[in-house]
Amino acid sequence: MRNIPAMVWVLIVVGVAVLGGIYWTSSRSGPVQVEVASPTGNLGGGPVLEITVQGEANGVIRVQLLADHAPKHVERIVALANDGAYDGVVFHRVIDGFMAQTGDVEFGNSGGDTARAGMGGSDRPDLAAEFSDIPYERGIVGMARSSNPNSANSQFFIMFAAAPNLNGQYTVVGQVIEGLEVLDAIKRGEGGNGSVLGTPDVMSGVKVVQ
């Protein structure tokens, strides 16, 4: 075999090293990570809830449910979503700079009279509180309840902004991982206590995607 000039050997070695580096980088990069919208960062894994919103807001909000922090509440939301109970339910109470509330599967369906939206729940029993130390920041999802801490059922709210006064008072059930711009566009309430007048925005479809 004839001799190969030293310069050619150098080029061959450099080429192999470059290709090897490319392979190593691609093989170690792993799956693309979803950027978490909440300032609190990623709070843990669980099912992802996909909420399609129609009205003044149009688009999809994706919520990472926090099964490690509130297993019974996550189980309830997943069950209602899988049953289609949340489909067509309105955002009945929306307070600018605070939160958007929805999830009344009893009185909040857009196909009927929503005058009592916010007063109902589901045909399932109320849940005992699963409080955590997760702060109520922008994008955090909490369970609505009455003055009784153990009265959460089906309703939930999504934070427009931080509200430290809620910390440890309402069960945190999830965090927005995509679609804050859709949340921000939801029709605001102009009635008493933030009730939405006229035609509220609606969750046209809610499904568990992971």
VMD Tcl script that draws the C-alpha trace (Angstrom):
set ca {
  {0.00 0.00 0.00}
  {1.42 3.35 -0.94}
  {2.23 6.00 1.66}
  {-0.38 8.66 2.45}
  {0.96 12.21 2.96}
  {0.93 13.46 6.56}
  {-1.45 16.34 5.73}
  {-4.02 13.87 4.39}
  {-3.84 11.89 7.65}
  {-4.43 15.08 9.62}
  {-7.55 15.86 7.55}
  {-8.86 12.34 8.03}
  {-8.40 12.46 11.81}
  {-10.09 15.88 12.06}
  {-13.01 14.69 9.95}
  {-13.59 11.63 12.09}
  {-13.46 13.74 15.26}
  {-16.03 16.23 13.90}
  {-18.42 13.47 12.80}
  {-18.03 11.74 16.14}
  {-18.85 14.97 17.96}
  {-21.97 15.49 15.88}
  {-23.14 11.94 16.60}
  {-22.45 12.31 20.33}
  {-24.34 15.59 20.54}
  {-27.37 14.27 18.68}
  {-27.45 11.01 20.60}
  {-27.28 12.78 23.98}
  {-29.66 15.69 23.34}
  {-32.79 13.75 24.37}
  {-36.39 14.95 23.86}
  {-37.21 18.62 23.43}
  {-38.36 20.09 26.73}
  {-41.56 22.16 26.93}
  {-40.96 25.60 28.37}
  {-43.00 25.99 31.53}
  {-45.03 29.19 31.60}
  {-45.19 29.53 35.38}
  {-42.40 31.49 37.11}
  {-42.22 28.68 39.68}
  {-40.57 26.40 37.13}
  {-41.42 22.78 36.46}
  {-43.25 21.42 39.49}
  {-43.36 17.77 38.49}
  {-44.93 15.38 36.07}
  {-48.47 14.18 35.54}
  {-51.13 14.09 32.86}
  {-51.41 17.07 30.52}
  {-54.83 18.68 30.18}
  {-55.54 20.32 26.82}
  {-58.21 23.02 27.00}
  {-59.55 24.46 23.74}
  {-61.01 27.92 24.35}
  {-63.52 29.71 22.11}
  {-64.97 33.20 22.35}
  {-62.98 36.40 22.66}
  {-60.06 34.05 23.25}
  {-59.43 31.32 20.69}
  {-56.74 28.73 21.09}
  {-55.38 26.02 23.35}
  {-54.18 26.14 26.95}
  {-52.14 23.14 28.09}
  {-51.93 22.42 31.78}
  {-49.46 20.06 33.46}
  {-51.49 18.41 36.19}
  {-49.53 17.84 39.40}
  {-50.42 14.32 40.46}
  {-47.59 14.19 43.01}
  {-48.98 17.19 44.88}
  {-52.75 16.68 44.60}
  {-53.47 13.10 43.48}
  {-57.18 13.01 44.32}
  {-57.89 16.35 42.66}
  {-55.95 15.37 39.55}
  {-57.82 12.07 39.45}
  {-61.11 14.00 39.56}
  {-60.16 16.40 36.77}
  {-58.91 13.57 34.57}
  {-62.11 11.57 35.15}
  {-64.37 14.52 34.32}
  {-62.32 15.37 31.23}
  {-62.41 11.77 30.01}
  {-66.19 11.74 30.52}
  {-66.52 14.91 28.40}
  {-68.06 16.73 31.37}
  {-65.95 19.85 30.87}
  {-66.78 20.21 27.17}
  {-68.89 23.31 26.64}
  {-68.39 24.72 30.15}
  {-67.99 28.50 30.38}
  {-65.49 30.75 32.13}
  {-68.12 32.22 34.41}
  {-65.92 34.38 36.66}
  {-62.93 36.27 35.26}
  {-61.20 39.03 37.20}
  {-58.58 41.06 35.36}
  {-55.19 40.83 37.01}
  {-56.33 37.93 39.18}
  {-57.78 34.74 37.68}
  {-60.21 33.03 35.28}
  {-62.58 30.47 36.82}
  {-64.44 27.65 35.07}
  {-65.37 24.00 35.52}
  {-68.94 24.12 36.85}
  {-70.21 21.04 35.03}
  {-73.59 21.29 36.77}
  {-74.65 24.84 35.93}
  {-71.96 26.13 33.59}
  {-72.69 24.41 30.28}
  {-72.98 26.92 27.46}
  {-75.82 24.93 25.90}
  {-78.16 25.85 28.75}
  {-78.92 28.58 31.26}
  {-75.63 29.60 32.87}
  {-77.15 32.12 35.29}
  {-76.21 29.87 38.23}
  {-72.72 29.05 36.93}
  {-70.29 28.96 39.81}
  {-72.80 27.50 42.26}
  {-72.48 23.88 41.22}
  {-70.05 21.03 40.90}
  {-70.47 17.50 39.60}
  {-72.39 14.40 40.64}
  {-69.27 13.20 42.47}
  {-68.52 13.87 46.16}
  {-66.50 16.86 47.31}
  {-62.78 16.38 47.89}
  {-60.67 16.77 51.00}
  {-58.07 19.53 50.63}
  {-54.60 18.62 49.39}
  {-52.77 21.82 50.27}
  {-49.12 22.23 49.34}
  {-46.37 24.84 49.59}
  {-46.61 25.70 45.89}
  {-47.14 29.49 45.60}
  {-49.93 30.98 43.55}
  {-47.99 32.51 40.67}
  {-49.01 33.38 37.12}
  {-50.16 30.24 35.30}
  {-50.88 28.20 38.42}
  {-54.17 26.27 38.42}
  {-56.10 25.94 41.67}
  {-59.31 24.22 42.74}
  {-62.24 26.46 43.63}
  {-64.12 25.78 46.85}
  {-66.57 27.32 49.31}
  {-65.61 28.50 52.80}
  {-65.22 24.83 53.71}
  {-61.63 23.81 52.83}
  {-62.86 20.31 51.93}
  {-65.45 21.38 49.37}
  {-63.56 21.39 46.05}
  {-65.35 19.38 43.38}
  {-65.04 20.23 39.69}
  {-64.39 23.96 39.40}
  {-60.89 25.34 38.93}
  {-59.21 28.68 38.25}
  {-56.10 29.79 36.37}
  {-54.01 32.68 37.65}
  {-53.33 35.77 35.53}
  {-50.86 36.98 38.15}
  {-49.40 36.08 41.52}
  {-51.71 36.12 44.54}
  {-49.75 35.23 47.70}
  {-52.91 35.49 49.82}
  {-54.09 32.23 48.22}
  {-50.98 30.28 49.20}
  {-51.83 27.24 51.31}
  {-55.54 28.07 51.16}
  {-56.59 26.40 47.91}
  {-55.35 23.12 46.44}
  {-52.86 23.65 43.62}
  {-53.65 21.14 40.89}
  {-51.58 22.22 37.89}
  {-49.58 24.79 36.00}
  {-49.90 26.21 32.48}
  {-47.12 24.97 30.22}
  {-48.46 26.47 27.00}
  {-51.06 29.04 25.99}
  {-50.71 31.95 28.40}
  {-51.56 34.26 25.52}
  {-54.89 32.44 25.18}
  {-55.51 32.76 28.92}
  {-54.79 36.50 28.76}
  {-57.40 36.98 26.01}
  {-60.32 35.35 27.88}
  {-63.34 37.65 28.22}
  {-63.26 39.58 31.50}
  {-66.14 39.72 33.91}
  {-67.88 43.04 34.42}
  {-70.54 41.91 36.86}
  {-70.43 41.47 40.60}
  {-67.42 39.53 41.88}
  {-66.10 39.21 38.34}
  {-69.10 37.43 36.85}
  {-69.05 37.45 33.03}
  {-72.00 39.22 31.43}
  {-73.49 38.35 28.06}
  {-71.79 35.42 26.36}
  {-68.81 34.05 28.28}
  {-65.85 32.35 26.68}
  {-66.14 28.59 26.76}
  {-64.01 25.46 27.04}
  {-65.22 23.94 23.79}
  {-63.16 20.81 24.39}
  {-61.09 19.44 27.26}
  {-59.05 16.28 26.95}
  {-56.16 14.48 28.61}
  {-53.34 14.19 26.07}
  {-50.64 12.49 28.18}
}
mol new
graphics top color blue
foreach p $ca { graphics top sphere $p radius 0.5 }
foreach p [lrange $ca 0 end-1] q [lrange $ca 1 end] { graphics top cylinder $p $q radius 0.2 }
display resetview
